[in-house]
Amino acid sequence: MHIVQVANFVTPTSGGQRVALNTLAKEYIAQGHSCTLVIPGAQYEVANDGIRNCVEVPGVPVPFSGGYRAIVTRQKLEKVLSELKPDVVELSDKTTLSWVPQWCRFNGVPCVLFSHERASDVVADRFATWLPVSRIFDRWAQNIQDNVNAVVCASKYAAQEYRYMSERVRIIHLGVDHQTFTSSVAIKKQESSPVVLYAGRLSIEKRPYVAIAAIRELQIKGQRIKLLIAGDGAMRNKLEATADGLDVTFLGRISDRKELAEIMASVDVVIAPSPYETFGLTILESLACGTPVVVSNNGAGQELIENGCGEAVESSGTEVAEALLRIMSEDRDAVRRRCITRASGYSWNLAASEMLQLFESLILRDEVKAA
């Protein structure tokens, strides 16, 4: 089976979506299938990224996005898809590529949308209320609803967006690399005081400023807690100014997954305050390292920290600060065991196997219809 992954807003330094695309592709190939990635680039280019062939189709830069591009014209992508002859298309975009399911239907190719974020959250958080973007998103959503064969969501929270077409929705959880993200990689902590970590993009929707506000709240209360911030983005300069006078260290973006795992396993708590997580790879990776997580009480993060693996609270400095104190008052070894047990049920092999079963069922259904 030839699986063609099509996505917008992907760069070599992308976060969770890139990890999901790459890791699923590795699993598809390991399980005997072929895979090609199609993403936007500055110009048309075909290369191998060490996993599978990668086709870059000319895309336009997205303003204020930190380097992302989007494919906005159909002709060149249609030509690429025709030449690739996919058995199934895995689409990871529901904006300017929302026409792809229609192309697939016309050409007899099953199309599965992997919904990485909720459109309503994107509109609410990134656009002024007076801008007419809702109508554009509604039109894109209608294209998908009318033509896509199935929608994959990584959480119940993400699936809520598609409750009107629930018969075509599958919840398939993402996985974690248990060889890399494990409690055994913890490095010896030098600080005598507790250390907490924020790991993620420094952008408004991720709410990194909440972590800094929590540390300030704790300092006011006389609690000495160090904050590590692993990540980069448009808000970094503003965040550094906000953190002035606090015990906060900006580590920048950590591309080495093993290094990130070592940090996650070594800190006392991880803070993931975004209210818009549709899964939360960082959350799951932290749990696999034995580290509890404070998450937002909105979004999918709370689905991962069940069974005493953290707390879900309002994304505010006060609420996060209080949650940190409660978690750090618990028995550390007991919490670590609960976190590792919770993460043990998630794997990329399982995620890919469930995706492949879905693909094969759609291909078989089309063959039966054609017979």
C-alpha positions in Angstrom: 0.0 0.0 0.0 1.3 3.4 -1.0 0.4 6.0 1.7 0.8 9.7 0.7 0.9 12.1 3.6 -0.2 15.6 2.7 0.3 18.5 5.1 0.6 22.3 5.4 2.5 24.2 8.1 5.3 21.7 8.4 9.0 22.7 8.7 12.1 20.8 9.8 11.7 22.4 13.3 7.9 21.8 13.6 6.6 20.3 16.8 4.1 17.6 17.4 2.6 17.4 13.9 6.0 16.7 12.4 6.8 14.1 15.0 3.5 12.4 14.3 4.0 12.4 10.5 7.5 11.1 10.7 7.0 8.5 13.4 3.8 7.1 11.7 5.7 7.0 8.4 8.5 4.9 10.0 5.9 2.5 11.4 4.1 2.2 8.0 7.3 1.4 6.3 8.4 -1.1 9.1 5.0 -2.8 8.6 5.7 -3.4 4.9 4.1 -0.3 3.2 5.5 2.6 1.2 5.0 6.2 2.2 5.6 9.7 0.6 5.3 13.1 2.4 4.0 16.1 0.5 4.5 19.5 2.1 4.9 23.1 1.1 8.3 24.5 0.3 10.0 27.5 -1.4 10.1 25.7 -4.7 9.3 22.3 -6.2 11.8 19.8 -4.8 12.0 16.0 -4.3 14.3 14.5 -1.7 14.6 11.7 0.8 14.5 12.9 4.4 15.9 9.6 5.8 12.5 8.1 6.3 10.7 8.3 3.0 10.6 10.4 -0.2 9.5 14.0 0.4 8.0 16.2 -2.2 7.9 20.0 -1.6 5.3 21.8 -3.6 5.6 25.7 -3.8 3.8 27.3 -1.0 3.4 30.9 0.2 4.8 32.1 3.6 2.2 32.4 6.3 2.6 35.9 8.0 3.6 35.9 11.6 3.9 32.1 11.7 7.6 31.7 12.4 8.4 30.3 8.9 5.5 28.1 8.0 4.2 27.9 4.5 0.9 26.8 3.0 0.0 25.4 -0.4 -2.7 27.7 -1.9 -2.9 26.7 -5.5 -4.3 23.4 -6.7 -2.7 22.7 -10.1 0.8 21.7 -9.0 -0.4 19.6 -6.1 -2.9 17.8 -8.3 -0.1 17.0 -10.7 2.0 15.6 -7.9 -0.8 13.5 -6.5 -1.6 12.1 -9.9 2.1 11.1 -10.5 2.4 9.5 -7.0 -0.6 7.3 -7.6 -1.5 6.9 -3.9 -3.6 4.0 -2.6 -4.7 6.2 0.3 -4.1 9.9 1.2 -3.5 10.9 4.8 -4.4 14.6 4.9 -3.1 16.6 7.9 -4.6 20.0 6.9 -8.2 21.3 6.8 -7.5 24.8 5.6 -6.2 25.6 2.1 -6.0 21.8 1.3 -9.6 21.1 2.2 -10.2 20.4 -1.5 -8.0 17.3 -1.5 -10.7 14.9 -0.3 -12.8 16.0 -3.3 -9.9 15.3 -5.6 -9.5 11.9 -4.0 -13.2 11.0 -4.3 -13.1 12.0 -8.0 -10.1 9.8 -8.6 -11.2 6.8 -6.5 -8.6 7.2 -3.7 -9.7 6.9 -0.1 -8.8 10.1 1.9 -8.4 10.2 5.7 -8.2 13.5 7.5 -5.9 13.5 10.6 -7.3 16.4 12.6 -4.4 17.9 14.6 -6.3 20.9 15.9 -9.8 22.2 16.3 -10.8 24.9 13.9 -12.9 26.7 16.4 -9.9 27.0 18.7 -7.8 28.4 15.9 -10.4 31.0 15.0 -11.0 32.0 18.6 -7.4 32.3 19.6 -5.6 33.7 16.5 -8.0 36.0 14.8 -9.8 39.2 15.8 -13.5 38.7 16.3 -14.4 41.3 13.6 -12.5 39.4 10.9 -14.7 37.3 8.6 -12.6 34.2 9.0 -15.3 32.0 10.4 -17.1 31.9 7.0 -13.8 30.8 5.3 -13.3 28.0 7.9 -16.9 26.9 7.5 -16.5 26.6 3.8 -13.3 24.5 4.3 -15.1 22.3 6.8 -18.0 21.8 4.4 -15.5 20.6 1.7 -14.2 18.0 4.1 -17.5 16.9 5.4 -18.8 16.3 1.9 -15.9 14.3 0.6 -13.6 12.8 3.2 -13.9 9.0 3.9 -12.9 9.2 7.5 -11.6 11.6 10.2 -9.0 10.5 12.7 -8.7 12.4 16.0 -6.2 11.7 18.8 -8.6 12.5 21.7 -12.2 12.8 22.7 -11.7 16.6 22.9 -10.6 16.7 19.2 -13.4 14.4 18.1 -16.1 16.8 19.5 -15.5 19.0 16.5 -16.9 16.2 14.2 -19.8 15.0 16.4 -22.2 15.8 13.4 -20.4 13.1 11.3 -19.5 10.7 14.1 -20.0 7.6 12.0 -16.8 8.5 10.1 -14.7 9.5 13.1 -12.1 7.3 14.7 -10.2 8.1 17.8 -6.6 6.8 17.4 -4.2 7.9 20.2 -0.7 9.0 19.3 2.2 7.2 20.8 5.5 7.7 22.6 9.0 6.4 22.0 9.6 4.4 25.1 13.2 3.8 24.2 13.9 7.5 24.4 11.4 8.8 26.9 12.0 6.8 30.0 12.7 7.5 33.7 16.1 5.7 33.4 17.6 8.7 31.5 17.2 11.1 34.4 20.3 13.2 34.9 21.4 14.1 38.5 19.7 17.3 39.5 22.2 20.0 40.8 19.6 22.3 42.4 18.4 21.6 46.0 15.1 23.4 45.2 12.3 21.9 43.0 12.6 22.3 39.3 9.7 22.5 36.8 9.7 22.5 33.0 7.7 24.1 30.2 8.5 22.4 26.9 6.9 23.7 23.7 6.5 26.5 21.2 6.7 30.0 22.6 3.5 31.2 21.0 0.2 32.6 22.3 -1.9 29.4 22.0 0.6 27.4 24.1 0.3 29.9 27.0 4.0 29.8 28.1 3.5 33.0 30.1 1.3 31.0 32.5 4.3 29.0 33.6 6.2 32.2 34.4 3.2 33.7 36.2 3.1 30.5 38.4 6.7 30.9 39.4 6.2 34.5 40.3 3.2 33.5 42.4 5.3 31.0 44.2 8.1 33.4 44.8 5.7 35.9 46.4 4.7 33.1 48.7 8.3 32.4 49.6 8.6 29.2 47.6 11.8 28.8 45.7 11.2 26.9 42.5 13.3 26.9 39.3 11.6 27.0 35.9 13.3 25.7 32.7 11.8 26.7 29.4 12.6 24.5 26.5 11.4 26.0 23.2 11.5 29.0 21.0 9.1 31.2 19.2 7.8 34.7 18.6 7.1 35.4 22.3 10.6 34.7 23.5 11.8 38.3 24.0 8.6 39.3 25.8 8.8 36.2 28.0 12.4 36.9 28.9 11.4 40.4 30.0 8.5 39.0 32.0 10.8 36.5 33.8 13.2 39.2 34.9 14.0 38.7 38.6 12.8 35.1 38.7 14.8 31.8 38.6 13.9 31.0 35.0 16.3 29.6 32.4 15.6 29.7 28.7 17.1 26.6 27.1 16.0 27.4 23.5 14.6 24.8 21.2 16.0 21.3 22.0 16.1 19.3 18.8 17.8 16.2 20.4 15.0 14.1 21.6 17.2 12.2 24.0 18.4 15.4 25.6 14.8 16.6 26.0 13.9 13.2 27.6 16.8 13.6 30.1 15.5 17.0 31.2 11.9 15.7 31.4 12.9 12.8 33.6 15.0 15.0 35.9 12.5 17.7 36.8 9.8 17.5 39.4 6.8 18.6 37.4 6.1 19.6 33.8 3.7 22.5 33.0 1.6 22.2 29.8 -0.9 25.1 30.2 -2.3 25.3 26.6 -6.2 25.0 26.7 -6.2 23.9 23.0 -4.2 20.6 23.0 -5.9 18.0 20.9 -3.6 15.4 22.3 -0.4 16.6 24.0 2.7 14.7 22.9 4.8 16.6 25.4 2.5 15.5 28.1 2.7 11.9 27.2 6.4 12.0 26.8 6.7 13.5 30.3 4.6 10.8 31.8 6.7 8.2 30.1 9.7 9.8 31.9 7.9 9.4 35.2 7.1 13.1 35.6 3.7 14.4 36.5 2.1 17.2 34.5 0.0 20.3 35.3 -2.4 20.7 32.3 -5.3 23.0 31.4 -8.8 21.9 32.4 -9.8 22.6 28.8 -8.4 20.5 26.0 -7.2 16.9 25.7 -4.4 17.1 28.2 -6.7 16.1 31.1 -7.5 12.9 29.2 -3.8 11.9 29.6 -3.2 12.7 33.2 -5.9 10.4 34.6 -5.1 8.1 37.6 -3.1 10.6 39.6 -0.5 11.6 37.0 -0.9 15.4 37.5 -3.6 18.0 37.8 -6.0 19.8 35.4 -6.6 23.4 36.4 -7.5 26.8 34.9 -4.6 28.2 32.8 -3.7 30.9 35.2 -0.6 31.6 37.3 -2.4 31.2 40.6 -4.1 27.9 39.8 -1.0 26.4 38.3 1.1 27.5 41.3 -1.2 25.8 43.7 -1.3 22.7 41.6 2.5 22.5 41.6 2.6 22.7 45.4 0.0 19.9 45.7 1.8 17.6 43.3 5.2 18.2 45.0 3.7 17.4 48.4 2.9 13.8 47.2 5.3 10.8 47.4 7.6 11.2 44.4 8.2 7.5 43.8 4.5 6.7 43.9 3.7 9.5 41.4 6.5 8.4 39.2 5.1 4.8 39.1 1.6 6.0 38.2 3.0 8.2 35.4 5.0 5.4 33.8 2.1 3.0 34.1 -0.2 5.5 32.4 2.1 6.1 29.5 2.8 2.4 29.0 -0.5 1.9 27.2 0.5 4.2 24.3 2.8 3.2 21.5 3.5 4.4 17.9 3.3 0.8 16.7 -0.2 0.5 18.0 -1.2 3.9 16.5 0.2 3.0 13.1 -1.4 -0.4 13.2 -4.8 1.2 13.8 -4.3 3.7 11.0 -3.3 0.9 8.6 -6.4 -1.1 9.6 -8.5 1.9 8.8 -6.8 2.5 5.4 -7.2 -1.2 4.4 -10.9 -1.2 5.4 -11.5 1.9 3.2 -9.6 0.4 0.2 -11.5 -2.9 0.6 -14.8 -1.1 0.8 -14.0 0.7 -2.4 -13.0 -2.5 -4.1 -16.3 -4.2 -3.1 -18.3 -1.2 -4.4 -16.4 -1.4 -7.7 -17.0 -5.2 -8.1 
